[in-house]
Amino acid sequence: GNVVAVTISPTSVNVSWDQLPNNGTVIAYEVRYSWPLGNRQWETIYVNTSSGATNQLVLNSLQECVQYDISVRYYTSQGPGPFSGGVLDSSLNIYAQVPQPPKVPIRALTATSANLTWSCPLEKNYTVTSLQPL
């Protein structure tokens, strides 16, 4: 089914999904999320439908400027269904231009190589994905 992730703050995302299936009564939903890079460890939240829960959930306390892989599956009395195709919530990953490019000192190592050193900007509202020489 469809899974939609909408950022509501720098550390919170509202996740909603299609109500499924047609072949039984849903007793719970399982929402899992992780960072798609590195050592993937899934965080899991179960939404019990007997408590009147709907087909949405707010994920809180997320890391700023991180892209999360989020997927959902349902449970019926017959067991779990398949996980939805993951949705990457990139809206937490806010891209911005650095207001002032950092000064990058260059130290020649050999005739064909150099060492460049710079500091990351202090602002947390974006992720530096690349640097380009001017």
N, C-alpha and C positions, 0 to 999 in steps of 0.2 A: 504494500500500500504506500500511499504518499506520506512522507514525513517532511514537515516544514519547521525550520528553526529560525526564530526572529529574536534578535538581540533587544533586550529591554534595559540593560545597563552594561557597563564595561565588564562585569563579572557574572551576568545573569542572562539566560536564554529561555524563551518560551518555546517549548517543543510541542507540536500538535501532529496528529496522524489520523488517517482514515480509520473509521470503525469497521473492523472485520471480525469474523468472517460471516458468510451466509450459511455455513454448515454446522452451526452450534452456537451456544450462548457463551460469550466471552466472560471469563471469571477474573481475569487479570491481564495486565499488559506489563511487559518487561522493556524498560528503556535502558539502553547501554550507551556509554560514550567513552571516548579515549582520545588521546593525541595520536594522530595517524603516523607520526614519525618516531623512530627510536624503539625502545622496549615497550611495545603496546601492552598496557594493562587496562582492562575494561573496568569502569565503575558501573554498577548496576543499581537501578531503582525499580521496585515493583509497585504497580498501581493496581490496587484491589477494586474491582468494579462494584462489589457488594456495598461499599461505603458511599456509593453514589458518585464515584469519580467519573470524570469525563475523559475525552480523548486528548487531553493536554496535560502538560507538566512543566513547571519552571525549574530549571537547573540553576542552582546558586553556587556561589563560592568558586567560580571558574577562574582560571588564570587569565589575566589580561593579555591581549595580543597573541593568543594561541588559537590555532584552527583545530576544532574538534570534529571527530567522526561520530555521528549519532545515528543509531538505528533502533527500531522497535519491533517487537513481536507480541502476538496475543497468546493467551492460554484458554483452552476450553476444557471440558471434562475429559476429552480424549488426549489432552497433553498440549505441548507448545506447537505453535505454527512456526514457519520460517521467519528469520529476521528480514526486515525490509532492507532494501538497498540503502546503504549508508548515505546520509546527507552531511556534507562538510559545511559546518557553520563558519563561514569566513567573515561574517559581519563582526565577530569579535576581533578579527585581525584587521585593524584599521590602518590603512596606509596613508601616510602624510609625508610631505616634503620636509626635510630638515631645514629650518629657517636659515641657518648659516652653516654652510658646509664646514666640516672640521678641517683644521690645518693638518696636513699629513706630511710629516718630515720624511724625506727619502735619504737613505744611507746606502751608497754604492757598496756592494759586496765584491763583485767582480766586474769585468767589462760588460757582461751580459745579464747580470742579476742585481737586484736591489732589495732592501728591506724597508717596508713601509709600516708605520705605526700610527694608530689613531685611537681615540677614545670614543666609546658609544655615547650618543646623546643621553641626557638624563631623563627626558620626557618618556612616559610610559604609554603614550597614546598610539604608538605605531611600532612596527617591526621593520628593522633595516633588512632588506632582502638582497640588496646589491649596492656596490659602490662603483662609480664610473670615473676614470681619470678625465680631467678636462683638458 
